[in-house]
């Protein structure tokens, strides 16, 4: 046999199966391109030179792992549609005299052609677009970048190795699919229908229960730090529940509809329900995948977009004033409050700083375990602390409180004022260090401290009578915590009439001259831009990947269903069903099948809103109205894109099944 016979046959097969093969090749190209781009950006040495570039680089490297794993899983999944469609073709080859080893050679050549094409085109496009994405990141980080291409041969090598491995695994899986099937089975495989599935009520109910558990976790989880672990637990419950509902719950629903004789014995309903019933198990897996991918798109893009749009809110929450100066009052090193105030004031005077809206006070803070009105302070090595019970105690004197809040509160011995920033505190007494303190008043507001506001745990602010009581709290926590104890801190925060550029210059000067800790809103804003910009970029990147995956699954589902339904609809047309009725029946079935994942994904996303909004607090994002608005906008936009894809694929489906 001619050595080039198998190669020519492989090219001929690919050409004949272009309608089903081209989208798969496109998937391979896009996966290669996206993996190259994100890995190239993550390893680009120029990115580290940008302000915040190191943070973005680390996030992109994490994203490259996600893209690589996703490409492996998704290419396996899409290839399964090709194998199913082509089993009949392989069966004909087998009957005509080609042995399975010859078919294996043909598949090998097809895999090689796919691999070389996807690598060459994907890497070429990746290199072409790599600079564009780099410029986009530079724009997000407010940096000007030079033109020119950056080609990383290390990334090219890693990309080639990864996709050679993926295609090799797909090829091995294809060989098993062919070798384990006889020619007659191969010939009839594309026409084989499934037996009517049973309604597995136990799994259907389990699916509902798992979804309810996932939703319950999302709604009831209130602690932002605890929300991270609970979020992944909720995701697992919702994913399993989704698969159960689509694979068994949908069948149970169809069974119920079938039992309703008045509904079932209508032309359109009879055709749709009976048609879906026989293949719903296979359809349901694909639909569940579309649902989960759609949910991932909605959650990813809405949360990352919210972080980017809400940067200003996050920065203002963390820095209510432009400058923040903090320094520990250390008795051991004889650093006093007066020394700190004098040093800071001298630096401000020397640089002719016009200080505005100044607040200044001394405080001490330490952690405790809260049990209603009791606050237990124990050494960390002796305490089995649960995170949800930990509270941060922030103590200052009434003199500082009155001065900064423009109040005239007068406390007696054993009296305190209390303010709780995350949980309500309505107790009349407070027990701390084996003493009972009378709560004179529970405050509605307190002196600003952006650093404390950024803590994920609840902070209870306590105003005490004088420095003597403050020193008592300081010494007691010192005795208990020892090397873990906190020092008293002198806090100063103020605004200036200057613009950001001038404030940044002043910040750099004070950093060099001062022996104290200083932060500036203008400097931190750049860090927020870098972090949230990197998150947004990665979110958009992954959302595009997930959306492409969902669209391709929908495309292959329509093609697969179209070929399977073709003969059935031809028979119906021969027995008198007109084109209009056929098209109406098709549209009804597609609407029911393919809009179900979108509806369920929207429900999943809305129920995920509470726990995600708490997760965003870790990123110091607290504007839940903005997040809700972004979420609804993303659902609407995604719904429009989804509808367009539905229109296009439904036309493809109809072109296959019509006579």
C-alpha positions in Angstrom: 0.0 0.0 0.0 1.3 3.5 -0.9 3.0 5.2 2.1 1.1 8.4 1.5 -2.3 6.6 1.2 -3.1 7.0 4.9 -2.1 10.6 4.9 -4.2 11.3 1.8 -7.1 9.4 3.4 -6.7 11.4 6.6 -6.9 14.7 4.6 -9.9 13.4 2.7 -11.7 12.4 5.9 -11.1 15.8 7.5 -12.4 17.6 4.4 -15.5 15.5 4.2 -16.2 16.0 7.9 -15.5 19.7 7.9 -18.8 20.7 9.4 -18.1 18.7 12.6 -14.3 18.8 12.4 -13.6 22.5 11.8 -15.1 23.6 15.2 -12.9 21.1 16.9 -9.8 22.3 15.1 -10.9 25.9 16.0 -11.2 24.8 19.6 -7.6 23.4 19.5 -6.3 26.6 17.9 -8.1 28.9 20.5 -6.9 26.7 23.4 -3.3 26.8 22.1 -3.5 30.6 21.5 -5.0 31.4 24.9 -2.5 29.1 26.8 0.5 30.6 25.0 -0.7 34.2 25.6 -1.4 33.9 29.3 1.7 31.9 30.0 3.8 34.3 27.9 2.5 37.3 29.9 3.1 35.6 33.2 6.7 35.0 32.3 7.3 38.3 30.6 10.2 40.0 32.5 9.1 43.4 31.4 5.9 43.0 33.4 7.8 43.0 36.7 9.1 46.5 36.0 5.6 47.9 36.1 4.1 49.2 39.3 2.0 46.2 40.5 3.2 44.0 37.7 4.5 41.3 40.0 1.0 40.8 41.5 -0.5 40.6 38.0 2.2 38.2 36.9 1.5 35.8 39.8 -2.3 35.9 39.0 -1.6 35.2 35.3 0.6 32.3 36.2 -2.2 30.8 38.2 -4.5 31.5 35.3 -2.2 29.6 32.9 -2.6 26.5 35.1 -6.4 26.9 34.9 -6.3 27.3 31.2 -4.0 24.3 30.7 -6.2 22.0 32.8 -9.4 23.3 31.2 -7.9 22.8 27.7 -7.1 19.2 28.6 -10.6 18.4 29.8 -12.5 20.4 27.2 -10.6 19.0 24.2 -11.3 15.5 25.5 -15.0 16.4 25.7 -15.3 17.9 22.3 -13.4 15.1 20.7 -16.0 12.7 22.0 -18.6 14.2 19.7 -16.3 13.6 16.7 -15.7 10.0 17.6 -19.4 9.4 18.0 -20.2 10.9 14.6 -17.5 9.0 12.8 -18.0 5.5 14.2 -20.2 4.7 11.2 -17.4 5.8 8.9 -14.9 3.7 10.7 -17.3 0.8 10.5 -17.5 1.1 6.7 -13.7 1.2 6.4 -13.5 -2.0 8.5 -16.1 -3.8 6.4 -14.3 -2.8 3.2 -11.2 -4.5 4.4 -9.3 -2.0 6.5 -8.1 -3.6 9.7 -8.3 -1.7 13.0 -4.6 -1.0 12.9 -5.0 0.7 9.6 -7.8 2.8 11.0 -5.5 3.6 13.9 -2.9 4.9 11.4 -5.5 7.1 9.8 -6.6 8.5 13.1 -2.9 9.0 14.0 -2.4 11.1 10.8 -5.5 13.1 11.6 -4.2 13.8 15.1 -0.8 14.9 13.7 -2.5 17.2 11.2 -4.6 18.6 14.0 -1.7 19.0 16.3 0.6 20.7 13.8 -2.2 23.0 12.5 -3.3 24.1 15.9 0.2 24.6 17.2 1.4 26.6 14.2 -1.7 28.8 13.9 -2.4 29.0 17.7 1.2 30.0 18.6 1.4 32.5 15.7 -1.9 34.2 16.7 -0.8 34.0 20.3 2.5 35.8 19.5 0.6 38.4 17.4 -1.9 39.2 20.2 0.5 38.8 23.1 1.7 42.4 22.7 -1.9 43.7 22.5 -2.8 42.0 25.8 0.5 43.4 27.3 -0.6 46.9 26.2 -4.0 46.3 27.7 -2.4 45.3 31.0 -0.2 48.4 30.8 -3.3 50.5 30.3 -5.0 48.9 33.3 -1.9 49.7 35.4 -1.6 53.2 34.0 1.8 52.6 32.4 3.1 53.5 29.0 4.8 50.6 27.2 7.1 50.5 24.1 6.0 48.8 20.9 7.6 45.6 19.7 7.1 41.8 20.0 8.2 39.6 22.9 8.7 35.9 22.0 9.4 33.5 24.7 10.8 30.2 23.3 10.5 28.7 26.7 6.7 29.3 26.5 6.6 27.9 23.0 8.3 24.8 24.2 5.9 24.4 27.2 2.9 24.9 24.9 4.1 22.3 22.4 4.8 19.8 25.1 1.4 20.3 26.7 -0.7 20.0 23.5 1.4 17.1 22.2 0.5 15.3 25.5 -3.2 16.3 25.2 -3.4 15.0 21.6 -1.6 11.8 22.5 -4.1 11.1 25.3 -7.0 11.9 22.9 -5.5 9.5 20.3 -5.1 6.7 22.9 -8.7 7.2 24.0 -9.9 7.1 20.3 -8.0 3.8 19.8 -9.8 2.3 22.8 -13.2 3.5 21.4 -12.4 1.8 18.0 -10.7 -1.4 19.3 -13.5 -2.3 21.8 -16.2 -2.2 19.1 -16.9 -4.6 16.3 -17.6 -3.4 12.7 -21.3 -3.9 12.8 -21.6 -2.0 16.0 -19.5 0.8 14.5 -21.7 0.9 11.5 -24.9 1.2 13.5 -23.5 3.2 16.4 -24.6 6.6 15.2 -28.2 5.3 14.7 -28.4 3.6 18.1 -31.0 5.1 20.4 -31.1 4.8 24.1 -33.7 2.8 26.0 -36.2 4.9 27.7 -34.5 5.9 30.9 -36.0 5.3 34.3 -37.1 8.2 36.6 -34.6 7.8 39.4 -36.5 9.6 42.1 -33.9 9.1 44.8 -31.2 10.8 42.7 -33.7 13.5 41.6 -34.6 14.3 45.2 -30.9 14.1 46.2 -30.2 16.7 43.5 -32.8 19.1 44.9 -31.4 18.5 48.4 -27.8 19.2 47.3 -28.8 22.4 45.6 -30.7 23.5 48.6 -27.7 22.8 50.8 -25.5 24.8 48.5 -27.9 27.7 48.4 -28.3 27.6 52.2 -24.5 27.7 52.7 -24.4 30.8 50.4 -27.2 32.6 52.2 -26.2 31.8 55.8 -22.4 32.2 55.6 -21.7 35.6 57.2 -18.0 35.6 58.0 -15.9 36.8 55.0 -12.9 34.7 55.9 -15.0 31.6 56.6 -16.8 32.2 53.3 -13.8 31.2 51.3 -13.8 27.6 52.4 -17.6 27.5 52.5 -17.8 28.8 48.9 -15.9 25.8 47.5 -18.1 23.5 49.6 -21.2 25.2 48.2 -19.8 25.0 44.6 -19.3 21.2 45.0 -22.9 20.7 46.3 -24.4 22.9 43.5 -22.3 21.2 40.8 -23.3 17.6 41.9 -26.9 18.8 42.4 -27.0 20.3 38.9 -25.8 17.0 37.3 -28.3 15.1 39.3 -31.2 17.4 38.3 -30.3 17.5 34.6 -29.6 13.7 34.3 -32.4 12.4 36.6 -34.6 15.3 37.6 -35.3 16.2 33.9 -36.3 12.7 33.1 -38.5 12.6 36.2 -40.2 15.8 34.9 -40.7 14.3 31.4 -42.2 11.2 33.0 -44.7 13.4 34.9 -45.5 15.3 31.7 -46.0 12.1 29.9 -48.5 10.9 32.5 -50.6 14.0 31.9 -52.6 12.6 28.9 -54.2 15.9 28.0 -50.8 17.6 27.7 -48.9 14.7 26.3 -51.2 13.8 23.4 -50.8 17.1 21.6 -48.7 16.9 18.4 -45.9 19.2 19.4 -45.8 18.0 23.0 -45.9 14.3 21.9 -43.0 14.7 19.5 -40.8 16.8 21.8 -41.3 14.8 25.0 -41.0 11.4 23.3 -37.9 12.5 21.4 -36.2 14.0 24.5 -37.1 11.1 26.6 -35.0 8.6 24.7 -31.8 10.7 24.7 -32.2 12.9 27.7 -29.6 11.1 29.7 -27.0 11.9 27.1 -28.3 15.4 26.5 -28.5 16.1 30.2 -24.7 15.8 30.7 -24.1 18.3 28.0 -26.8 20.6 29.3 -25.4 20.4 32.8 -22.0 21.3 31.4 -23.4 24.3 29.6 -25.2 25.3 32.8 -22.0 25.1 35.0 -19.9 26.9 32.4 -22.5 29.7 32.1 -22.6 30.0 35.9 -18.8 30.3 35.9 -18.9 33.0 33.2 -21.5 35.0 35.1 -19.8 34.7 38.5 -16.3 35.4 37.2 -17.1 38.4 35.0 -19.5 40.1 37.5 -17.2 39.8 40.5 -14.1 40.9 38.7 -15.9 43.8 37.0 -17.3 44.9 40.3 -13.8 45.0 41.9 -12.5 47.1 39.0 -15.5 49.5 38.9 -15.5 49.8 42.7 -11.7 50.6 43.2 -12.5 54.1 44.3 -14.9 52.8 47.0 -12.4 50.2 48.2 -9.6 52.8 48.5 -11.7 55.3 50.3 -12.9 52.6 52.8 -9.3 51.7 53.5 -8.0 55.3 53.5 -10.7 57.8 54.6 -7.9 60.5 54.6 -4.9 60.9 52.3 -2.1 60.1 54.8 -1.9 57.7 57.7 1.0 57.7 60.1 1.3 55.1 62.9 4.1 54.4 65.3 4.4 52.1 68.4 4.8 53.7 71.8 7.5 51.4 73.2 8.3 51.8 76.9 11.3 49.4 76.6 12.9 51.7 73.9 11.6 54.8 75.7 9.6 55.9 72.7 6.8 58.2 74.1 3.7 59.7 72.5 5.3 63.2 72.8 8.4 62.1 70.9 6.4 60.6 68.1 4.2 63.7 67.8 7.2 66.0 67.8 9.1 64.0 65.1 6.1 63.9 62.8 5.3 67.6 63.3 8.9 68.6 62.6 8.9 66.6 59.3 5.6 68.2 58.3 6.8 71.7 59.1 10.1 71.2 57.3 8.2 70.2 54.1 5.6 73.0 54.5 2.7 70.5 54.6 -0.7 72.2 54.9 -2.5 69.6 57.2 -6.3 69.4 56.9 -9.0 67.3 58.7 -6.5 65.9 61.1 -7.3 63.2 63.6 -4.8 62.0 66.2 -5.1 59.5 69.1 -3.5 56.7 71.0 -4.9 53.2 71.0 -4.1 49.6 71.9 -5.7 46.6 70.2 -5.6 42.9 70.8 -7.7 39.9 70.0 -10.2 38.0 72.2 -12.9 35.4 72.1 -16.4 36.8 72.4 -19.1 34.9 74.2 -22.0 37.3 74.2 -20.9 40.1 76.6 -17.8 38.2 77.8 -14.4 38.7 76.1 -11.9 36.0 76.9 -8.2 36.9 76.4 -6.0 33.8 76.3 -2.5 32.9 75.0 -2.9 31.5 71.5 -1.0 28.3 72.4 -3.6 27.6 75.1 -6.8 28.5 73.2 -8.6 26.4 70.7 -10.0 29.5 68.9 -12.7 29.3 66.3 -12.4 32.0 63.7 -16.0 33.0 64.0 -15.6 33.6 67.7 -12.5 35.8 67.4 -13.0 39.6 67.8 -10.6 42.5 67.6 -10.7 44.8 70.6 -9.7 48.5 70.0 -9.3 50.6 73.1 -8.9 54.4 73.4 -9.5 57.1 76.0 -12.5 59.4 76.3 -10.2 62.4 75.8 -9.2 61.2 72.4 -12.7 60.2 71.5 -14.2 63.6 72.5 -11.5 65.5 70.7 -11.8 63.6 67.4 -15.6 63.2 67.4 -16.4 66.6 68.8 -18.2 65.1 71.8 -18.2 65.8 75.5 -18.7 62.4 77.0 -17.8 62.0 80.7 -17.2 58.4 82.0 -17.2 57.3 85.6 -15.0 54.5 86.9 -15.8 51.1 85.4 -17.8 52.8 82.6 -17.1 52.4 78.9 -18.6 53.3 75.5 -18.8 50.5 72.9 -19.1 50.5 69.1 -19.1 47.2 67.1 -18.4 47.6 63.3 -19.7 44.2 62.0 -22.0 42.7 64.5 -24.6 44.2 66.8 -23.6 44.6 70.5 -26.6 45.4 72.7 -25.3 44.2 76.1 -25.5 46.5 79.2 -22.3 45.1 80.6 -18.9 44.0 79.3 -16.7 41.4 81.0 -13.0 41.7 80.3 -9.9 40.7 82.3 -12.1 39.4 85.2 -13.8 42.7 85.6 -17.3 43.9 84.7 -17.5 47.2 82.9 -20.8 49.1 82.6 -21.7 50.0 79.0 -22.9 53.6 79.3 -23.8 53.8 75.6 -23.6 51.8 72.4 -22.3 54.1 69.7 -23.6 54.4 66.1 -20.3 55.8 64.7 -16.7 55.9 65.7 -13.4 57.6 65.0 -12.1 56.6 61.5 -9.4 53.9 61.2 -9.3 52.4 57.7 -6.8 49.8 58.7 -9.2 48.3 61.3 -12.1 48.6 59.0 -10.3 46.3 56.6 -10.1 43.5 59.1 -12.3 40.6 58.3 -13.1 39.9 62.0 -15.5 42.0 64.0 -13.9 44.9 65.8 -15.3 46.1 69.1 -14.2 49.7 69.9 -14.1 50.5 73.6 -13.8 54.0 75.0 -12.4 54.1 78.6 -12.2 56.8 81.1 -8.5 57.8 81.0 -4.9 56.8 80.3 -4.7 54.8 83.5 -7.5 52.4 82.3 -5.9 52.3 78.9 -2.6 51.3 80.5 -4.4 48.7 82.6 -5.8 47.0 79.4 -2.3 47.3 77.7 -0.5 45.6 80.7 -3.1 42.9 81.1 -2.9 41.8 77.4 0.9 42.1 77.7 0.9 39.6 80.6 -1.3 37.1 78.8 0.1 37.3 75.2 3.7 37.9 76.1 5.7 37.8 72.9 2.4 38.1 70.9 1.3 41.2 72.8 0.5 44.5 71.0 2.1 47.8 71.7 0.3 51.1 72.2 0.1 52.9 68.9 0.1 56.6 68.2 -2.2 57.3 65.2 -2.3 60.3 62.9 -4.3 60.8 59.7 -4.8 63.9 57.7 -5.6 65.3 54.3 -3.8 67.9 52.2 -4.9 70.4 49.6 -2.5 68.9 47.0 -3.2 66.7 44.0 -2.1 63.1 43.7 1.2 63.8 42.0 2.2 66.2 44.8 1.0 63.9 47.5 3.0 61.1 46.0 6.2 63.2 46.1 5.5 64.2 49.7 4.9 60.5 50.6 8.2 59.5 49.2 10.0 62.3 51.1 8.3 61.3 54.4 9.1 57.7 53.8 12.8 58.5 53.6 13.0 61.1 56.4 10.6 59.6 59.0 11.2 56.7 61.5 7.5 55.9 61.5 5.1 53.8 59.5 3.4 55.9 56.8 0.8 55.1 54.1 -0.8 57.3 51.5 -4.0 56.8 49.5 -2.3 58.0 46.3 0.4 55.3 46.6 -2.0 52.5 47.6 -4.3 53.4 44.8 -1.7 52.2 42.4 -1.6 48.9 44.2 -5.3 48.5 44.0 -5.2 49.3 40.3 -2.6 46.6 39.8 -4.4 43.9 41.9 -7.9 44.6 40.6 -6.7 45.2 37.1 -5.0 41.9 37.1 -8.1 40.2 38.5 -10.3 41.9 35.8 -7.9 40.8 33.0 -7.8 37.2 34.3 -11.6 37.2 34.8 -12.3 38.4 31.3 -9.7 36.0 29.9 -11.2 33.0 31.7 -14.8 34.1 31.0 -14.0 34.2 27.2 -12.6 30.7 27.5 -15.6 29.4 29.4 -18.0 31.1 27.0 -16.3 29.5 24.0 -16.5 26.2 25.7 -20.3 26.6 26.3 -20.9 27.8 22.7 -19.0 24.8 21.2 -20.9 22.4 23.4 -24.1 23.9 22.2 -22.9 23.7 18.6 -22.0 20.0 18.9 -25.2 19.2 20.7 -27.2 20.7 17.9 -25.2 18.9 15.2 -25.4 15.6 17.1 -29.1 16.0 17.8 -29.7 17.1 14.2 -28.2 13.9 12.7 -29.9 11.7 15.2 -33.3 13.3 14.5 -32.9 13.6 10.7 -34.4 10.2 9.9 -37.2 10.5 12.4 -38.3 13.9 11.1 -38.1 12.6 7.5 -40.5 9.9 8.4 -42.8 12.4 10.0 -42.8 14.6 6.9 -43.5 11.5 4.7 -46.6 10.6 6.7 -48.0 14.1 6.3 -46.3 16.5 8.7 -45.6 19.8 6.9 -42.4 21.9 7.1 -44.1 24.5 9.3 -45.1 21.9 11.9 -41.6 20.4 11.8 -39.9 23.8 12.3 -42.4 24.7 15.1 -41.6 21.4 16.8 -37.9 21.9 16.4 -38.0 25.4 17.9 -40.1 24.2 20.8 -37.7 21.4 21.6 -34.6 23.6 21.3 -36.1 26.4 23.4 -36.9 23.9 26.1 -33.6 22.2 26.1 -31.1 25.0 25.5 -32.6 27.8 27.5 -32.9 25.5 30.6 -29.2 25.8 31.4 -29.3 29.6 31.1 -32.3 29.8 33.5 -30.7 27.5 36.0 -27.3 29.3 35.7 -29.0 32.6 36.4 -30.7 31.1 39.5 -27.3 29.6 40.6 -25.7 33.0 40.2 -28.3 34.9 42.1 -28.1 32.4 45.0 -24.3 32.8 44.9 -24.6 36.5 45.3 -24.6 36.6 49.2 -21.5 34.5 49.7 -19.6 36.1 46.8 -20.4 39.6 48.2 -18.8 38.5 51.5 -15.8 37.0 49.7 -15.4 40.4 48.0 -15.0 42.0 51.4 -11.7 40.2 51.7 -10.7 42.5 48.8 -12.1 45.4 50.8 -15.1 45.7 48.4 -18.3 46.4 50.3 -20.5 48.0 47.7 -23.1 45.3 47.4 -25.4 47.4 45.3 -22.7 47.9 42.7 -22.0 44.1 42.7 -25.7 43.4 42.3 -25.9 45.8 39.4 -22.9 44.3 37.7 -24.4 40.8 38.2 -27.7 41.7 36.7 -26.0 43.5 33.7 -23.8 40.4 33.1 -26.9 38.1 33.2 -28.7 40.3 30.6 -25.6 40.6 28.3 -24.8 36.9 28.6 -28.5 36.1 27.9 -28.3 38.2 24.7 -25.2 36.4 23.5 -26.7 33.1 24.5 -29.9 33.9 22.4 -27.8 34.8 19.4 -25.9 31.4 19.6 -29.3 29.7 20.0 -30.6 31.4 16.8 -27.5 30.4 14.8 -27.4 26.8 16.1 -31.1 26.3 15.7 -30.8 27.2 12.0 -28.0 24.7 11.7 -30.2 22.1 13.4 -33.1 22.8 11.0 -30.8 22.6 7.9 -29.8 19.1 9.0 -33.2 17.6 9.8 -35.3 19.2 7.0 -35.8 17.3 3.8 
